[in-house]
C-alpha cells in the first residue's frame, strides 16, 4: 500500500504492525523535517497516529499541551493531534485549523478513529468488510492489496457522466466509500462503526461589519499568513484571475517575494484562455518572480499518467494545466499556495448569476419556458460564442422545481433524458438516473434548505469544491510530491465571509462583487475588469482539432463494443455534433474519454501495472 503511494511521500516511510493492526505512512517532509517521522506513539504507547496534511495552528496547541504536562518527542503538528486526542477523544478535530486526514489507533479501547478536514481538502477512502477495515489516501493503495472486488457502482458513475466527478461518499466501486468532509468515523474491533459530522457551514446570515471590504482583506491576510507556516520555501499558482492574484498579492504584502507559476496555452483557441499578461502585470507590481509553463495540446505522453493519478473517473478539463504546472513547481518546491475556493465563497461562477435569475425564470408559464428551451436547443454554437450559447441552453431548460434541481440543470453535462440514451438498454435498466438529484436533495435538506444564491454556494461547498477541484488538485499535485495549500478554503475565513448577505457578493451580471471591491487597492485595474476564464485550457477547440484523433480512437465503435456499456450511435452523434459545432459536447465527450482510459488502467490491466507507483510518471 505504501509503495502504491510513494509519490505522496518520497522523503520517508513508516510502519506500525501489531497483531491484526497495520498502519503505514509515506511522508513529504514540510514541518519538523528531521523529527517528524511517523507513525507517532503517545507517552505510554497506547495510541498511535498517522497523518496526512498540515495543521496551521499546531504551535499554540502544542504550547498549551506542554503546559498541561504532556511530553513531546517531536516538533511536528502530527504529535499535537495525538495529544489533543488524549484530552478530547473524537473531538480532537475541533480545535484544528488546516487540511488533514488522519487515523488514531487506541490499543486500550481497541478503536480506530478516522477523520477528514472540514472542507475535504485531503482525501480518505474506506473499505468496511467482514474481515475488518482498510483505509487509504488514494484508491490505488486499496486496490493494490485486493481490498476491493472492483465491482462498478453504476449509479455513482451515472453521477459522474452528469457532473464530471463522483460526489462523496460514493466511489466508482460498490465496496469503497469516501469519508465525507467534516466527518469522523470510529471503528471498534467488534465491527461496529459510528460516523459523526463535527462541522458544517454557518446556517445564519449576518449583516456585514463596518468597512466590510477592509475586514475582508484582514481575514484573507490572516488565512494566507497561517498557510505560509512551513519549514521549506512556499511558491504560488497564478492564473491571472482574482483569487490566485489576491493570494499572491497577500503573500507579497506580508513580506514574501512570491515565486508564481502560470500557464500559457498553445494550439486551437489558445488566445481566449491566455492570462499570462495579467499574471505578468501582477508580479511586476509586487516584485514577484514569474515562471510561465507552456501547455501544448499534445497530451499523448501525459494523458494516461494523469488518469492514473486521479484514481477515479474525473472529467475536469483543468487536469492538463494542473499536471504540467504541478510538475514545474515540484522541480523547485514542496509547497505552493493556490486561489482555489474563492468562487465558492464569493459567488464567482456564472451559474451563481444563473441561480438568481432562475428563481424568477421558473415562475414563467411552463408553455413559454418549453417553447424558449426548444428554440434555444436548435441554435448552433459558433466558434467563439459556443460556450455562451451552451450556457444559455442549460439555463432555458430549467423547470419550476427545487433549488437543487435548478442547480443541477445549470451544471449537468447531459440531462437525464439524454443521458439514458448514452447507455446500452440492459445497463440503462439498472440505473436509477436520479442518484445525483437524490444526493443533492439530501444535502440541501441537511443545510436547512437555503434558496437562490445561498443554495448554490452551499451545494458547491458540499459537492463541486471537495469532489472535483480539491480532489483534482490534491491528486495531480501529490503525484509530483507537491503539497497545494488553499487559503480561501480555510474554515476561519469561511465562518466570517460565508454568512455575509448574498446582495454583497453578487451584483447585476457581476460575480464576486464584494471581493472585487475589496481588491481595488491591491490589483491592477485590468484584473478587476477581466472576464472569468478559470484554470481551464481551450478543451472544446482541442477536441475538434489537436485531440480529435485521440478522442475518436478512444470512442471508436470497436472500443465501445468491447466495453459493452455505451450506445455507439449516441456517442457517434455526440462526436458529430461537437465537431460540426452544432452543439458544444465538450463536457460529456471529455467524460467519456477519461472514463474509457480509466477503465483500461484500473479494470483491464493487471494490478501490478495499473496501480504501480507514479514516481517518474511526469
C-alpha positions, 0 to 999 in steps of 0.5 A: 500500500505504501509503495502504491503511494510513494509519490505522496511521500518520497522523503520517508516511510513508516510502519506500525504492525501489531497483531491484526493492526497495520498502519503505514505512512509515506511522508513529504517532509514540510514541518519538523523535517528531521523529527517528524517521522511517523507513525507517532506513539503517545507517552505510554504507547497506547495510541498511535497516529498517522497523518496526512496534511498540515495543521496551521495552528499546531504551535499554540496547541502544542504550547498549551499541551506542554503546559498541561504536562504532556511530553513531546518527542517531536516538533511536528503538528502530527504529535499535537493531534495525538495529544489533543486526542488524549484530552478530547477523544473524537473531538480532537478535530475541533480545535484544528485549523488546516487540511488533514486526514488522519487515523488514531489507533487506541490499543486500550479501547481497541478503536480506530478513529478516522477523520477528514478536514472540514472542507475535504481538502485531503482525501480518505477512502474506506473499505468496511468488510467482514474481515475488518477495515482498510483505509487509504489516501488514494484508491490505488493503495486499496486496490493494490492489496485486493481490498476491493472486488472492483465491482462498478457502482453504476449509479455513482458513475451515472453521477459522474457522466452528469457532473464530471466527478463522483460526489462523496461518499460514493466511489466508482466501486460498490465496496469503497466509500469516501469519508465525507468532509467534516466527518469522523468515523470510529471503528471498534474491533467488534465491527461496529462503526459510528460516523459523526459530522463535527462541522458544517457551514454557518446556517445564519446570515449576518449583516456585514461589519463596518468597512466590510471590504477592509475586514475582508482583506484582514481575514484573507491576510490572516488565512494566507499568513497561517498557510505560509507556516512551513519549514521549506520555501512556499511558491504560488499558482497564478492564473491571472484571475482574482483569487490566485492574484489576491493570494499572491498579492497577500503573500507579497504584502506580508513580506514574501517575494512570491515565486508564481507559476502560470500557464500559457496555452498553445494550439486551437483557441489558445488566445481566449484562455491566455492570462499570462499578461495579467499574471505578468502585470501582477508580479511586476507590481509586487516584485514577484518572480514569474515562471510561465509553463507552456501547455501544448495540446499534445497530451499523448505522453501525459494523458494516461499518467494523469488518469492514473493519478486521479484514481477515479473517473474525473472529467475536469478539463483543468487536469492538463494545466494542473499536471504540467504546472504541478510538475514545474513547481515540484522541480523547485518546491514542496509547497505552493499556495493556490486561489482555489475556493474563492468562487465558492465563497464569493459567488464567482461562477456564472451559474451563481448569476444563473441561480438568481435569475432562475428563481424568477425564470421558473415562475414563467408559464411552463408553455413559454419556458418549453417553447424558449428551451426548444428554440434555444436547443436548435441554435448552433454554437459558433466558434467563439460564442459556443460556450455562451450559447451552451450556457444559455441552453442549460439555463432555458431548460430549467423547470419550476422545481427545487433549488437543487434541481435548478442547480443541477440543470445549470451544471449537468453535462447531459440531462437525464433524458439524454443521458439514458440514451448514452447507455446500452438498454440492459445497463440503462435498466439498472440505473436509477438516473436520479442518484445525483438529484437524490444526493443533492436533495439530501444535502440541501435538506441537511443545510436547512434548505437555503434558496437562490444564491445561498443554495448554490454556494452551499451545494458547491461547498458540499459537492463541486469544491471537495469532489472535483477541484480539491480532489483534482488538485490534491491528486495531480499535485501529490503525484509530483510530491507537491503539497497545494495549500488553499487559503480561501478554503480555510474554515476561519475565513469561511465562518466570517465571509460565508454568512455575509448577505448574498446582495454583497457578493453578487451584483447585476451580471457581476460575480464576486462583487464584494471581493472585487471591491475589496481588491481595488487597492491591491490589483491592477485595474485590468484584473478587476475588469477581466472576464472569468476564464478559470484554470481551464485550457481551450478543451472544446477547440482541442477536441475538434482539432489537436485531440480529435484523433485521440478522442475518436480512437478512444470512442471508436465503435470497436472500443465501445463494443468491447466495453459493452456499456455505451450506445455507439450511435449516441456517442457517434452523434455526440462526436458529430455534433461537437465537431460540426459545432452544432452543439458544444459536447465538450463536457460529456465527450471529455467524460467519456474519454477519461472514463474509457482510459480509466477503465483500461488502467484500473479494470483491464490491466493487471494490478501490478501495472495499473496501480504501480507507483507514479514516481517518474510518471511526469 
